[in-house]
Amino acid sequence: MLTDSRIVFCFLVDTSMPAEAAQDVNTGDEASGRDRNLSRSKAKRKTRPVKVEKSRRTSYLIFAGVIIVAVLIGLYVFSQPAKPAGSIGEFAPDFQLQVVTAQGLADEEVRLSSFRGKVVVLEFMVSWCHVCQQMAPSIAYLEQQYRGQDVVFLSVAATQGGATAESTAAFIRDNGVTWTHVLDSDNSVFSRYGVGATPTYYVIDRSGKIFTKFQGLVATDAISDAVTVALSS
């Protein structure tokens, strides 16, 4: 029993230890402390690659997200239906056609883009069209009203339904037309503008863009107002 008491007592009370022994204990404690610090340092070093790996993974995810968003935007843009030719706000498709007069085809051609810088009232008509015949006096009136200003009146005559250069010349004679007519011999310009009914009128601004569009029997004031606005813009 006494032997056990001395062992417990000696372990608990360290003031009676010799100095050398205490120094050894302290040295051992310091070594243990250094070992613990070294272990902590190694542990810290081991955790650094994990942080770098997480940073790289985050960068990859951000990059992949940007790519996905860009692809989705591209798919949305390209999936939108294209505006048909002859749409308001779009540049008027250019063309070059042969002039037809009261005497028939002339040895002269007209290109639409040659009127850039001026307002163009572009009419699509066909010689047998009754509404075109009814509108002829109104267009003649407007042509006289804007004569001397930066306004050009131009009519594109179709060759559909039996219409020809000769029937177009007769239309010009019968209606006292004074503005320029050109013949769409293969109706390709009608197709490019998507014209499906006559008469169809486009007011084209100075830059060559379609300002507005009318179809059928149109009030003279409506066309006049559009031309006036296009001139001032």
C-alpha positions, 0 to 999 in steps of 0.5 A: 500500500505504501509503495502505491502511495509514493508513486502517486505522490511523486507523479503529482508533486514535481517540485522535488525533482532534480534540476537536471531532471526538470531540464530534461522534462522541459526540453522534452516539453519543448520538443513536444511543442515543436513536434506539435507546431511542425505537425500543425504546419504540415497540416496547414501545408496539406490544406493549401492545395485544397483551397487552390483546387476549390479556386480552380473549380470555381473559375471553371464553373464561372467560365462554363456558365458564361459559355452556356449563357452566350450559347443560349443568347446566340440560339435565341437570336438566330431562332428569331424569324428574319424580317421580310423584305420591304419591312418598315425600318429596313433598307429598301431592296435596290433594283435597276429596271428599264424605263417604260414611257407612253411610247413603250420601252425606252433605252434607259434604266433607273436604279433606285439607289441613285435617288439616295439623299431624296425621299422616294414614293415607290409605287407597285402597280399593274396596268389592268388594276382598277384601284391603280387607275383610281389612284393615278390622279392622286399620285399625279396631284402629289407629284405636282405638289412636291415638284422641285423638292427632294421627292421622287415618284417612281412606279414599278409596273408588273407583267402579271396577269397578261400585263406587258410593256405595251399595256403599261404604256397605254396606262401611262397615256390614258391616265396622263402620267408624268412621273417615271415608270419602270417595267418589272419584266420578270416580276422579281422586284415584286417578289423581293418586296413581298408585294402581293396586291396592287397598288402598294406604296412605300415612302423611302427616306433620304437614307434609303430606309422604308419609312412607311407603307400603304396598300390599296386605295389610300387617302392623298393626305395620308401619303402627303403627311408621310412624305412631309415627315420623311423630308423633315427627318 
